Amino acid sequence: MTSTPYADSWVPVHREDGELIGFVCEDATGWRPLTVFGHPIADVGDREAAEDRLHAVGMSYLAESWELREGEDWVRVEVVEASPSRVMVQLVDFFGHPDRYGERHTLTVPVGDRLRLA
């Protein structure tokens, strides 16, 4: 699956062409669909529903607006690169941080609460 210990419980979900589109992970409340970098993208349900959600969304979540937590602040970013071990984001918050526009950050997976959908 992946070479990272946290993902031992993550079950990979692939498209028909073999492309990894995310993971599903079970906890005490049910199954949750996760991005390729482990961020939840829907509520908990049964495993089939979680996998169906990933197939419906595909990799489009990578094009969504995201926010990166820096201390107490959230800055708008876009995902530039994503894998099961890291995610690279680029600051696109021109009005809030024009001097840092385009700055890139690489986060190690799992990203925890440092990244969220905007």
C-alpha positions in Angstrom: 0.0 0.0 0.0 2.2 2.8 1.2 5.5 2.8 3.2 4.1 4.9 6.0 3.0 3.3 9.3 0.0 5.6 9.9 -1.6 4.4 6.6 -1.5 0.7 7.6 -5.3 0.9 8.3 -6.0 3.0 5.1 -7.4 0.9 2.3 -6.4 2.3 -1.1 -9.1 3.0 -3.7 -8.1 3.1 -7.4 -9.8 4.1 -10.6 -10.3 1.6 -13.4 -7.0 2.6 -14.9 -5.1 1.9 -11.6 -4.7 5.5 -10.5 -4.9 6.0 -6.7 -7.8 8.3 -6.0 -7.7 8.1 -2.2 -8.2 5.8 0.7 -11.0 4.6 3.0 -10.4 4.2 6.7 -12.5 2.6 9.3 -12.9 4.0 12.9 -15.4 3.3 15.7 -18.2 5.2 13.8 -17.8 3.7 10.3 -15.8 4.2 7.1 -14.5 7.6 5.9 -13.2 8.5 2.4 -9.8 10.2 2.5 -7.8 12.1 -0.1 -4.5 10.6 -1.3 -2.9 12.6 1.5 -5.3 11.4 4.2 -7.7 14.4 4.6 -11.4 13.4 5.1 -13.6 14.4 2.2 -17.0 13.2 3.5 -18.9 12.0 6.5 -18.6 8.5 7.9 -20.7 5.8 6.4 -20.4 2.3 5.3 -17.4 1.1 3.2 -19.2 1.0 -0.1 -20.6 4.5 0.3 -17.1 5.8 1.2 -15.6 4.1 -1.9 -18.5 5.4 -4.0 -17.8 8.9 -2.8 -14.1 8.7 -3.9 -15.1 7.4 -7.3 -17.7 10.1 -7.7 -15.2 12.9 -6.7 -12.1 11.3 -8.3 -9.1 13.6 -8.0 -11.2 16.8 -8.4 -10.7 17.6 -4.7 -7.1 18.6 -5.6 -8.5 21.5 -7.6 -10.7 22.8 -4.7 -9.8 25.8 -2.6 -7.8 24.8 0.5 -6.6 26.7 3.6 -3.3 26.2 5.5 -3.2 26.9 9.2 -0.3 29.1 10.2 -0.5 29.6 14.0 -4.0 31.0 14.6 -4.4 32.2 11.0 -5.7 30.4 7.9 -4.2 31.3 4.5 -5.7 30.3 1.1 -3.6 27.7 -0.8 -3.9 25.4 -3.8 -2.6 21.9 -3.9 0.3 21.6 -6.2 1.4 18.0 -5.6 -0.1 15.2 -3.5 0.9 11.7 -2.5 0.4 9.3 0.4 3.6 10.7 2.0 3.4 14.5 1.4 1.4 17.3 0.0 2.8 20.5 -1.5 0.7 23.6 -1.4 1.2 27.1 -2.8 -0.1 30.3 -1.2 -2.6 32.1 -3.4 -4.0 34.5 -0.8 -3.0 37.6 -2.8 -5.0 40.1 -0.8 -4.1 38.8 2.7 -0.4 38.1 1.9 0.7 39.7 -1.4 4.3 39.5 -0.4 4.1 35.7 0.0 2.0 34.9 -3.1 3.3 31.7 -4.7 5.2 30.6 -1.7 5.2 26.8 -1.4 5.0 24.6 1.6 5.5 20.8 1.8 3.5 19.1 4.5 4.3 15.6 5.7 1.3 13.2 5.8 -0.8 13.0 7.9 -1.4 16.7 7.8 -3.7 16.7 10.8 -5.5 20.0 11.3 -3.0 22.1 9.3 -5.0 21.8 6.1 -8.7 22.1 5.4 -11.1 22.7 2.5 -11.9 26.4 2.2 
